[in-house]
Amino acid sequence: MNEDEIAAYLDGIREEHEENTFFFQHNLGADVQCFFAQGLSALKAELYLAACSSFIIGIEASLRITQAQIETPVVINELDPIKTLSNRLLNDAGNNELPINLLAFPEEDDFFEKLNSIGQNRRNVEIVRIRHDLCHGNILEHRNSELGDGNIIFTPECVRDLSMNLYQISRKWAEGLGEFRVNRFNLSQS
């Protein structure tokens, strides 16, 4: 190996290490970091459904735990089972100045409009809608119908793009929430 090849090899190792440790560097807490890390591992292993689930659970857990810590500044040993990922939880988090805007999907320009919709006009923001669909086994919108109506199929690869979107959202969320937690709870910067 020449010097350029060695440098490129070492750069690759550094980049992989930074990617693998990313979620552990943002003051999310051990009770949350593992979901994001598992999501990344699943994504790299092409386990796209598992990746989607892990990223969504990481987002939901980080929101729920941070909200609980704001409401009751003691060690949290139990979360309110009613307060799951929803427009209402996101609104409550926004009222506590959490950077919920980072949870908007690309092209979701109407994030806050949906978040504030009520009554018969109520619509969930994408992260909530996708959470509800996946957690309840509704993968119908992700099926592949390229072969015609009689040949509609679903394979985990059908949610590859979704898992990549959730990964990017999770990265932004981890950075933003980590910064919020450092400031709110006077944590030391990782």
VENLINFEN-V197707 format. One record per pair of residues at least 12 apart in sequence whose ideal C-beta (glycine too) atoms are under 8 Angstrom apart, sorted by the first residue. I is the first residue (numbers start at 1). J is the second residue. Records with the same first field share a line. If there is no record, write none. Layout:
I: J  J
//
This chain:
19: 40
20: 37  40
22: 40  171  174
23: 36  37  40  58  170  174
24: 37  190
25: 178  190
26: 174  175  177  178  179  190
27: 178  181  182  187  189  190
28: 62  174  177  178  181
29: 62  65  181
31: 61  65
32: 58  61  62  65
33: 58
35: 54  55  57  58  61
36: 54  55  58  170  174
38: 50  54
39: 51  52  53  54  55  58  163  166  167  170
40: 167
42: 54  163
43: 163  164  167
46: 156  157  160
47: 156
48: 156  157  158  159  160  162  163
49: 134  156  159
51: 163  166  167
52: 130  134  159  162  163  166
53: 134  135
55: 163  166  167  169  170
56: 85  127  130  131  134  135  166
58: 170
59: 85  103  127  169  170  173
60: 84  85  131
62: 173  174  177
63: 85  89  90  93  98
64: 79  80  83  84  85  89
65: 79
66: 93  98  177  180  181
67: 83  89  92  93  96  98
68: 80  83
69: 185
70: 96  184
85: 127  128  131
86: 124  128
87: 114  115  117  122  124  125  128
90: 103  115  125  127  128
91: 115  116
94: 115
97: 180  184
98: 177  180
99: 173  176  177  179  180
100: 115
102: 169  172  173  176  177
103: 125  127  169  173
104: 125  126  127
105: 126  127  165  169
106: 165  168
108: 125  126
111: 125  126
127: 169
130: 162  166
139: 154  158  159
142: 154  158  159  162
143: 158
144: 158
178: 190
//
